[in-house]
Amino acid sequence: MSFQPSAQAPLLENSSSIDRSPRQASGGLTKTGGFLAGFTHTLQPYIGCRFACEYCYVKGLSVHRFHQPPANWGDYVHPRIGIAEQLRKELTRLAARNELDQLAIFMSSATDPYQGAERQWRLSRACLDLFQEFPPGLLVIQTRSPLVVDDFARIRALGARCWLNFTLETDLEAVRQTLTPHCPSIAQRLAAIQAATAFGLQVQITVSPCLPYSSVETFGQQLLAQHCRVIVDSFVSGDGQAGKRTAATATGARYAEQAWGDWRSEERARALYEWLEIRLGERVGWSQAGFTALTQRQ
């Protein structure tokens, strides 16, 4: 694979202030529900996320609120060492009960499986290698990182059982830099999406959450050009608590500083979704229903 992430935005954790201490994994798969109803389990190779998106709902969860020692979101990334060994035990038991086809796994809901730490630890890769041996009914990989290109062959080997969800919340780089300054650039992500589709992967673009963008037609045409399924989401519909989790972050302050309007408004997200629905039909989804649609196709 010839695609390489550009140097526009750092993908490796270079800061000496980041806590990278490994944590022993007590298990692999975690049963899920709520927003991810339809999925049976989540899989988190890491604790924490270096991308540190301002609006990330995980900041309000116990995994962060009770982190020891206390640290800012984005200032720690703990590799869950031993996760592959734990996952193997779990998949072996499920295979013995002929239950692998019933699995619908979301990787990952509380971290990015392809943040920079993956280049060193390869925990996501180790899990993918196990899925070659114990293929689940459905595996959805959620990332915003071009580093996923390293595992395109492994993803393709899972065929129709695996989808790559790639986050692209806006077409405006200035918006990306304001709310997610540690994340890969829009150009990097578009290049990775194009490389994934060219490689034959099943790709969904997740406009989640939908951030301020240029115009419905401009952003919409950019999304159409990728020839992917698309999910559009908002803060209120997508943070799991009708916007309460987002309200506890500095997202509102950033919107006010930039004169972007009310972060709670779903008007622009709905406008983009409706524009895409006319052109994509069932290949576009809204919020929770969009994320869980694939689980209904098993």
N, C-alpha and C positions, 0 to 999 in steps of 0.2 A: 504494500500500500504506500503510495508516494506522498499522500497528503501529510503536511506537517503543520501544527499550530504555529501561527505567526508570533512575533515578539510584541504585538500591540498591547497585550495585557499579560501579566505574569500568571503562570499556571502552577508554579511550584512554590511551596512555602519557604520563602527566603528569610523571613523575619526571625531574629533570634528570640523574640518575645513570645512566639507561639509555643504552647505546651503540646508536644507531640508524644507524650509518654503513652506506651501501649497499655491497653486494658484487656484483661482476659475475658473472652466471650463465654458466657454461661450457656448460651444457646445460639441457634442460627435463625430459624423462622419464628416470627411473632404473630400470633393470631390477631386479626384486625377486624374493623367494622367502621361504623360512623361514616365519615366522608368517603372512605374507600369501601363501602358496602359493595359486595360482589367479589372483591378480592378476599382470599382466605387468609393470606399472610403478608407481612412485610419482611424485608431483609435489609439490615443496616450494617454494612461492613465497617463503618466508622461511627464514632460518637463526636458530634460537633461538625462544623463546616467552615472552612476557611473563606468561602465566598461571602459569608456574613451579610447577606441581603438585609437591608434595613427593615423590610416588611415581613421577614420570615416568621411564621407563626410558631416555629419551634422554640423561639425565645420565651414563649409563655408556657411551655410544657415543663414537667418536672425534671426531664432529662437535663434541661439547662438550669432551671431555677434552683435545683438542689445539687448542682455540680460542685464538686470539691477538688481543689480549692475554688472559691468563687472567682469567676472570670467573665470578661465580656464575651458576648456571642461573636465568634470568629477568631477568638484568641486561643482556641484549643482544637486539636484534631487528634482523637485517640484511635489508633488502629485497634480493632477488636481481634487481637491475635487468638488463634485457635478456632476462628469462626468456621473455617472449612472443615475441620475435624468434627465440630458440633453438627454442622449441616449434613455431613456424610452420615452420621448416626441417625439423624432424623429422616433423611431421605431413604435410607436403608429400611427403616421401620415402615415407612409409608409404602415403599415398593413391595414389601412382604405382604402388606394388606391390599395390594392392587389399588392404591389410592393416589398414585402420582398424577393421573389424568384429572383428578378433582382439584388439584392445586392451581390457584391463581395468585401469583406472587408479584408484589409491587416493590421494586428495588430502585430508589429507596424513598421513604416518606419523610425522614428526619435528618438526612444528610445527603450529600452528593457523592455517588459511588465512584465518580471519576474526577474528584478534585485532585490537586497536585500530589497528595500523599499516596495516591494509587500507583504513581510511577515508582515509588520505593517499595511499597508493601504488597501490591498486587493481590489484595484481598478480594476485590470484585472479580478479577480474573480467575482466582482459585474457585470462587463460587460458580462461575460460568463453566469451568472445566468439569465440575461435579454435575452440572445440569446436562452436559453431554452424556454422562453415564446414567443419570436419573432424570430424564426430561419431564418437566412439569406440564400440566395442561396449558398454562399460560404464564409467561414471564414478561413483565413490562419494566423496562429500564428507564428511569427518569433522571436526566442530567441536563446540564447546560455547558458541559465541558467538552472541547474538542479532543481531549485525551481518550475519549471513548473509541477514537479511530484505531487505537492499538488493538482493540478486541473485535473489530468488525468480522473477522473470519469466524470467531467463536459464536458471535451473535447469529450470523448467517447459517451456521451449522444447525441451529435450533429451528430453522425454517419458520413455518406458520405459527409455531408456538411462542415466538418472541417478537415483541415490538420495542422499538427505540423511541421513547418520548423525549423530544428535545425542546427545551424552554427557549422561547423568543418573545419577550413581553412587549417589545416596542421596536420601531424602526429608527428611532432617534438616538444617536450615540450620546448626546448630551444628557438625555433622560437616564440612560443606562449608567453613565458616569456619576450622576447625582445620587441614585438610589442603590446601585450595585457596583461601586467602584472597584471591587476586588474580583469581579467576574470577567470572563472572556468577552471580548468586544462583539458587536453585532456581526462585523465582517468575519470574524473567526467562526462564529456559530453558523452563519450561512454557508461558509465553505465546508464545514463539517457535515451539515445537513445534505448538501449537494453530493459530497463524497459518499455519504451513507446510502442515498438513493441510487447512486451510480454503482455501488457495490451490491445492490440488490436487497437491501434491508427494508423491512416494513417500518415506516417512520410516521410518527405523529408529531406535529409542532404544537406545543402547549403555550398559548398566549396567556400565561397564568403566573401572576395576575396581569390583566391588561393594563399597561401603563400608558401615560400620554403618548400619542403617536402623531404622525404628520397629518394624514387624512385617511378616511376610510378607503378610498380608491387606491391611494398610493401604497399604503400598508397592505391592503387586501390583495392587490396585484402582486406584490412581493411574495406574499404567502402562497397565492395560487401558482406562482412560477416554480415553486418547489415540488409540486405534484405529490403532496402528502395529505394525510388526514390532518385536521386542525381541531384543537380544543380552545375555546375562549372562556376565560374566567374573570372574576372580579374579586376585590377584597371582601366585599360583603357576602357574596355567594360562596367564596372559596376558602375562607380561613377557618371554617369549622365551627365558628361561634357567631355567625351573622355580623362579622366585623369587629367584635369585641377584642379579639386577639390583636388585630391590626391597630386598633385604637390605643393599645398599650405600648405601641412602638412610636418612633419619631416620624412615621410616615406622614401624618397630618401636618407636622411642622415643615417638612420638606415641601409638601404641596403648597403650603401657604407662602413659603419663601420664594418659590418659583412661579407663584400666581397660576397654578395649574387647576384651580377650582376645587370642588369638594371631592376628596378621595372616596367618599362613600357612594357617590353617584355611579350608577351602572350604565348611564346613557350611552357613553362612547363604546363601552365594551359590547353592549347590546347592538349598537349600530354596526359594529364590525361583524359580529356574529350573524346578524340578519343579512348583511351584504354577502357574506361567504355562503350562507345557507342557500341563497338563490342559485349560486354557482356550483356548490359542492354537494348539496342535498344531504344525504345521510353520512357523507364524509366529513361533516363538521359537527361538533358537539358543544353543548354548553355546560360548563362547570362540572358538578358531581356526575350528572348523567353522561357527560362526555367522557370523563375518566373511566367510568365503570362500564361503558358500552361494550368494550372488548370482552368483558367477562360473560356477557350474554350471548357471545358468538361461539363459545366453546361447544 
